[in-house]
Amino acid sequence: METQLNEIKLRYSTRQKATDWIKISSSANAAEAIFKNWDKDHIATFECFKIVLLNNSNQIKGVFQVSQGGITGTVVDVRLIFAVALKSLAVGMILTHNHPSGTLKPSEADKSITRKIKSAGEFLDIKVLDHIILTPTGQYFSFADEGLL
């Protein structure tokens, strides 16, 4: 009897030439790039958590939506974050999520998941450069700027 095994595939596909990738030089230009690409029909409706994957020059390789939740929260799976980061050969990342309520203050859960992801990144040599919270109006809070990273 022949035994067949399941095949596992993760796919990373580029749509832009690397020369056209946006370079991140500050929390302000990161927040602007992320906000411009956020679905404006949903930013005020429910919370989403995304990762922005970066190359060694801090250029954006791509964005991955990790989760979509309810009005006040979403579940973040650290294993999924690093499966995607490793597949895309990212050397750094920016965590980001929205607060539909418009508040810029990070919750204790926000701080906790940031620490957990940063710790895992250190083990895998993938830098977590920032965690940016966005509001529906485009305002942002940067963990790095506020010394919380």
Backbone bond lengths (Angstrom), bond angles and torsions (degrees), N, CA, C in turn:
res aa  C-N    CA-C-N  psi(-1)  N-CA   C-N-CA  omega(-1)  CA-C   N-CA-C  phi
1 M - - - 1.449 - - 1.540 108.91 -
2 E 1.308 116.42 129.87 1.474 122.37 -178.58 1.529 109.54 -85.77
3 T 1.329 114.83 134.60 1.452 120.10 178.96 1.515 109.58 -101.40
4 Q 1.308 116.53 127.63 1.455 120.81 177.00 1.524 109.02 -109.04
5 L 1.321 114.59 143.68 1.458 119.91 179.53 1.520 109.91 -112.17
6 N 1.308 115.27 151.23 1.457 120.02 176.00 1.523 109.70 -71.31
7 E 1.307 116.09 146.94 1.455 121.75 176.49 1.526 108.46 -101.63
8 I 1.322 116.00 135.90 1.464 121.43 178.76 1.513 108.39 -110.79
9 K 1.332 116.39 129.82 1.464 121.20 178.63 1.520 109.34 -131.22
10 L 1.315 116.17 137.02 1.460 123.42 166.99 1.519 104.87 -121.09
11 R 1.316 117.80 138.79 1.450 120.59 -172.63 1.517 110.73 -121.42
12 Y 1.322 115.87 133.71 1.453 122.72 172.70 1.513 106.60 -123.46
13 S 1.309 117.14 121.35 1.459 121.93 -175.98 1.520 109.97 -127.03
14 T 1.324 116.72 129.41 1.464 120.63 179.64 1.529 109.56 -95.15
15 R 1.328 114.93 144.24 1.465 121.12 177.11 1.525 111.20 -114.61
16 Q 1.320 115.97 -13.29 1.453 121.61 -178.42 1.515 109.93 -123.35
17 K 1.328 115.68 153.45 1.456 119.96 171.93 1.524 107.79 -71.88
18 A 1.318 116.27 147.29 1.462 121.05 -178.99 1.524 111.96 -58.01
19 T 1.313 117.34 -29.44 1.469 120.70 179.70 1.530 111.88 -67.48
20 D 1.335 117.59 -16.98 1.467 121.93 -179.54 1.532 113.09 -99.15
21 W 1.327 117.24 -0.10 1.463 120.06 -178.48 1.518 110.33 -68.59
22 I 1.321 116.67 140.98 1.471 123.02 179.85 1.522 109.16 -72.50
23 K 1.334 116.11 133.05 1.463 121.58 177.86 1.526 108.30 -94.83
24 I 1.322 115.85 131.18 1.457 121.87 178.63 1.528 108.58 -93.29
25 S 1.329 115.22 122.61 1.465 119.57 -179.54 1.528 112.10 -122.59
26 S 1.336 116.59 -8.91 1.468 120.30 -179.90 1.524 108.87 -161.37
27 S 1.322 114.76 166.43 1.464 118.42 176.81 1.531 110.34 -65.34
28 A 1.322 116.70 -32.69 1.471 120.28 -179.31 1.521 111.30 -64.42
29 N 1.352 117.59 -45.84 1.462 116.49 -178.75 1.525 111.16 -75.55
30 A 1.338 118.04 -25.52 1.467 120.00 173.77 1.528 109.76 -66.78
31 A 1.332 116.69 -48.28 1.469 120.95 -179.56 1.527 111.02 -60.92
32 E 1.314 116.58 -39.89 1.474 120.26 179.47 1.529 110.91 -63.94
33 A 1.330 117.39 -46.33 1.467 120.74 179.74 1.526 111.23 -63.12
34 I 1.315 116.62 -42.18 1.465 121.02 -179.19 1.527 110.32 -66.49
35 F 1.337 116.49 -46.36 1.466 120.23 -178.39 1.533 111.39 -62.30
36 K 1.323 116.56 -41.13 1.470 120.18 179.71 1.523 112.02 -60.29
37 N 1.324 116.76 -28.66 1.460 120.77 -177.21 1.525 113.65 -100.53
38 W 1.331 117.56 3.59 1.472 121.38 179.66 1.525 108.58 -82.22
39 D 1.303 117.22 142.61 1.463 122.12 177.11 1.529 108.95 -69.17
40 K 1.325 116.23 107.06 1.477 121.17 -175.48 1.530 112.45 -68.04
41 D 1.326 117.34 -18.01 1.466 119.98 177.76 1.526 112.18 -73.10
42 H 1.338 116.98 -16.22 1.461 119.91 -174.98 1.524 114.83 -122.87
43 I 1.312 118.57 -9.96 1.465 120.68 -173.92 1.536 112.33 -62.67
44 A 1.333 117.37 -26.78 1.464 120.88 179.24 1.530 112.16 -99.09
45 T 1.331 116.88 1.53 1.460 121.00 -173.99 1.521 113.55 -101.58
46 F 1.327 116.74 -49.97 1.460 120.71 -178.28 1.517 110.72 -145.46
47 E 1.318 114.96 159.65 1.458 120.96 -176.31 1.526 110.68 -84.23
48 C 1.324 115.65 136.59 1.468 123.53 174.58 1.518 108.85 -127.00
49 F 1.313 116.34 146.69 1.459 122.14 175.74 1.522 107.04 -118.88
50 K 1.331 116.11 128.00 1.465 121.45 -178.34 1.523 109.56 -131.41
51 I 1.325 114.91 159.39 1.455 120.03 171.67 1.525 108.27 -121.63
52 V 1.312 114.58 139.34 1.459 122.18 175.24 1.524 105.19 -104.51
53 L 1.323 115.91 118.58 1.456 121.52 -175.25 1.524 109.92 -95.31
54 L 1.334 115.33 134.68 1.459 121.02 -172.93 1.525 112.02 -122.23
55 N 1.343 115.14 151.28 1.458 119.89 172.76 1.533 109.11 -90.57
56 N 1.306 117.59 -173.33 1.464 122.03 -175.76 1.528 112.84 -68.16
57 S 1.329 117.57 -17.17 1.469 122.21 177.44 1.525 112.06 -97.30
58 N 1.320 116.98 13.31 1.473 123.59 -177.18 1.528 112.57 60.62
59 Q 1.315 116.74 31.99 1.457 121.49 173.39 1.523 108.16 -93.41
60 I 1.325 115.32 144.63 1.467 120.25 -178.23 1.521 110.40 -75.99
61 K 1.333 115.49 115.10 1.465 121.66 174.75 1.525 110.64 -78.95
62 G 1.342 115.54 -33.62 1.447 119.90 -178.84 1.519 111.22 171.66
63 V 1.322 114.94 174.90 1.463 122.59 -179.95 1.524 107.43 -126.53
64 F 1.340 115.49 138.66 1.452 121.03 178.07 1.522 109.31 -127.59
65 Q 1.334 116.45 127.21 1.462 120.35 175.60 1.522 108.41 -83.45
66 V 1.324 115.46 114.73 1.452 122.68 -177.31 1.526 110.53 -78.54
67 S 1.329 116.11 -42.40 1.461 118.92 -177.87 1.512 111.71 -158.55
68 Q 1.329 113.64 160.30 1.456 122.64 175.01 1.517 106.02 -134.05
69 G 1.315 115.59 129.73 1.461 118.65 -174.86 1.506 113.56 -123.06
70 G 1.323 113.32 -140.67 1.458 120.09 -179.28 1.515 111.05 -102.63
71 I 1.304 115.60 -156.75 1.456 121.91 -175.81 1.524 111.55 -70.38
72 T 1.325 117.11 -33.69 1.470 119.80 -172.88 1.521 114.86 -117.00
73 G 1.321 118.81 5.85 1.453 118.25 179.68 1.512 113.21 179.44
74 T 1.333 114.40 168.48 1.460 121.90 176.54 1.521 108.64 -151.28
75 V 1.308 116.76 153.62 1.466 122.45 -178.32 1.525 108.81 -89.59
76 V 1.332 116.50 134.03 1.463 122.13 -178.59 1.524 108.62 -117.96
77 D 1.336 116.49 122.39 1.458 122.20 179.27 1.527 108.43 -101.60
78 V 1.321 116.89 109.71 1.458 122.72 -176.65 1.527 111.07 -61.63
79 R 1.318 117.55 -35.35 1.472 120.51 179.54 1.513 111.28 -62.06
80 L 1.316 117.27 -40.58 1.460 121.42 178.75 1.528 110.85 -65.41
81 I 1.324 116.61 -41.12 1.464 120.69 178.34 1.521 110.82 -56.31
82 F 1.324 116.72 -47.10 1.465 118.72 -176.03 1.523 113.33 -80.34
83 A 1.318 118.16 -23.67 1.471 119.65 171.54 1.526 109.00 -61.39
84 V 1.322 116.28 -44.35 1.472 120.94 -179.93 1.528 110.66 -69.86
85 A 1.326 117.39 -43.44 1.468 120.76 -179.37 1.533 111.07 -61.75
86 L 1.314 116.99 -42.39 1.459 120.36 179.28 1.522 111.69 -68.44
87 K 1.318 117.39 -41.36 1.467 120.99 179.98 1.522 111.23 -62.97
88 S 1.325 116.82 -37.31 1.469 120.14 -177.69 1.531 112.49 -86.29
89 L 1.337 116.13 0.14 1.470 122.19 -179.58 1.520 111.84 58.73
90 A 1.316 115.98 37.01 1.467 121.44 178.33 1.525 109.38 -73.55
91 V 1.328 116.44 144.55 1.459 120.70 174.47 1.521 111.13 -106.75
92 G 1.320 115.82 -11.04 1.453 121.05 178.26 1.515 110.00 -151.86
93 M 1.326 114.68 165.80 1.467 118.94 177.41 1.517 110.17 -154.14
94 I 1.310 113.65 156.36 1.457 122.70 171.85 1.521 106.03 -118.92
95 L 1.312 115.64 125.89 1.460 121.40 175.69 1.517 107.23 -84.58
96 T 1.303 116.82 145.56 1.461 118.97 177.02 1.527 110.57 -152.87
97 H 1.300 114.77 144.85 1.457 120.00 171.55 1.530 108.39 -152.37
98 N 1.303 114.53 164.82 1.462 119.56 -178.49 1.518 110.82 -107.02
99 H 1.323 114.79 154.34 1.459 122.33 171.66 1.532 106.65 -115.76
100 P 1.333 117.61 101.15 1.466 120.66 -179.24 1.529 113.28 -56.52
101 S 1.329 117.00 -26.78 1.464 120.80 -178.76 1.520 112.56 -70.40
102 G 1.327 116.81 -18.80 1.458 120.57 -178.54 1.509 114.14 92.81
103 T 1.326 117.72 -4.70 1.461 119.94 179.37 1.523 110.35 -76.07
104 L 1.315 116.16 142.09 1.462 120.58 -179.80 1.523 112.85 -98.60
105 K 1.311 117.47 -6.98 1.464 121.10 -176.81 1.532 110.17 -75.75
106 P 1.359 117.08 125.89 1.465 118.86 177.34 1.528 111.13 -72.43
107 S 1.313 115.83 142.46 1.466 121.01 177.39 1.528 109.25 -81.51
108 E 1.312 116.52 170.05 1.467 120.20 175.09 1.525 110.30 -63.45
109 A 1.340 117.04 -35.46 1.467 120.57 176.85 1.529 110.58 -64.03
110 D 1.336 117.18 -38.64 1.471 121.38 177.15 1.529 110.23 -61.28
111 K 1.318 116.11 -45.06 1.468 121.10 -179.39 1.532 110.89 -65.74
112 S 1.315 116.19 -41.50 1.459 121.24 -178.11 1.525 111.85 -64.79
113 I 1.332 117.59 -47.24 1.466 119.87 -178.72 1.528 110.34 -66.93
114 T 1.322 117.39 -32.23 1.462 120.79 177.27 1.526 110.39 -63.37
115 R 1.326 116.61 -46.29 1.469 120.61 178.32 1.530 111.11 -61.18
116 K 1.316 116.30 -42.18 1.464 121.68 -178.02 1.532 110.60 -64.19
117 I 1.326 116.96 -44.94 1.466 120.98 -179.53 1.527 110.40 -68.75
118 K 1.325 116.80 -40.70 1.468 120.02 178.84 1.526 110.66 -61.43
119 S 1.319 117.00 -42.38 1.463 121.69 179.30 1.531 111.21 -62.32
120 A 1.317 116.88 -44.93 1.467 120.52 177.94 1.527 110.34 -63.64
121 G 1.320 116.78 -38.91 1.459 120.96 178.78 1.517 112.13 -63.09
122 E 1.320 116.97 -38.75 1.466 120.60 178.41 1.519 110.51 -61.98
123 F 1.317 116.96 -40.19 1.464 121.45 179.04 1.529 110.88 -63.48
124 L 1.334 117.40 -37.50 1.470 122.25 -177.01 1.531 112.93 -95.35
125 D 1.330 117.37 2.57 1.462 122.66 -179.14 1.536 111.91 62.10
126 I 1.331 115.20 39.65 1.468 122.06 174.28 1.531 106.00 -119.16
127 K 1.331 116.03 116.16 1.461 120.98 -174.14 1.528 111.56 -77.42
128 V 1.321 115.97 133.57 1.465 121.41 169.27 1.521 105.16 -96.92
129 L 1.325 116.20 107.10 1.461 121.68 -173.05 1.524 113.60 -84.77
130 D 1.325 116.93 -27.50 1.460 120.14 -178.14 1.520 109.46 -167.55
131 H 1.302 115.22 165.66 1.461 123.76 168.63 1.516 104.87 -133.80
132 I 1.310 115.29 116.73 1.462 121.41 -175.04 1.524 109.70 -111.57
133 I 1.332 114.81 127.09 1.462 121.29 174.24 1.524 107.26 -100.60
134 L 1.324 116.27 128.37 1.466 121.80 179.35 1.521 111.05 -109.71
135 T 1.327 115.76 148.25 1.463 121.24 172.70 1.530 108.60 -107.57
136 P 1.328 118.03 165.67 1.468 120.45 179.61 1.536 114.08 -60.45
137 T 1.342 117.30 -19.92 1.472 119.54 179.81 1.527 112.92 -92.43
138 G 1.333 117.18 -1.89 1.455 120.95 179.08 1.511 114.85 96.04
139 Q 1.331 117.69 -1.10 1.461 119.24 174.28 1.525 108.15 -68.43
140 Y 1.337 115.98 157.22 1.459 118.11 -178.91 1.519 111.62 -143.93
141 F 1.326 114.10 158.63 1.458 123.42 173.47 1.512 105.97 -123.75
142 S 1.331 117.20 130.46 1.456 123.13 179.91 1.527 110.58 -110.72
143 F 1.324 116.80 119.85 1.458 121.07 176.07 1.525 110.43 -60.43
144 A 1.329 117.19 -40.06 1.471 120.92 -179.31 1.518 111.05 -63.92
145 D 1.334 117.33 -46.45 1.458 121.22 -179.53 1.519 112.22 -61.82
146 E 1.337 116.45 -32.41 1.463 121.41 -176.76 1.520 113.21 -93.31
147 G 1.345 117.42 6.51 1.455 121.59 177.65 1.513 115.13 71.01
148 L 1.328 116.72 24.73 1.473 121.16 -178.57 1.519 113.30 -99.09
149 L 1.309 117.49 5.67 1.461 119.46 -176.12 1.501 111.98 -102.61
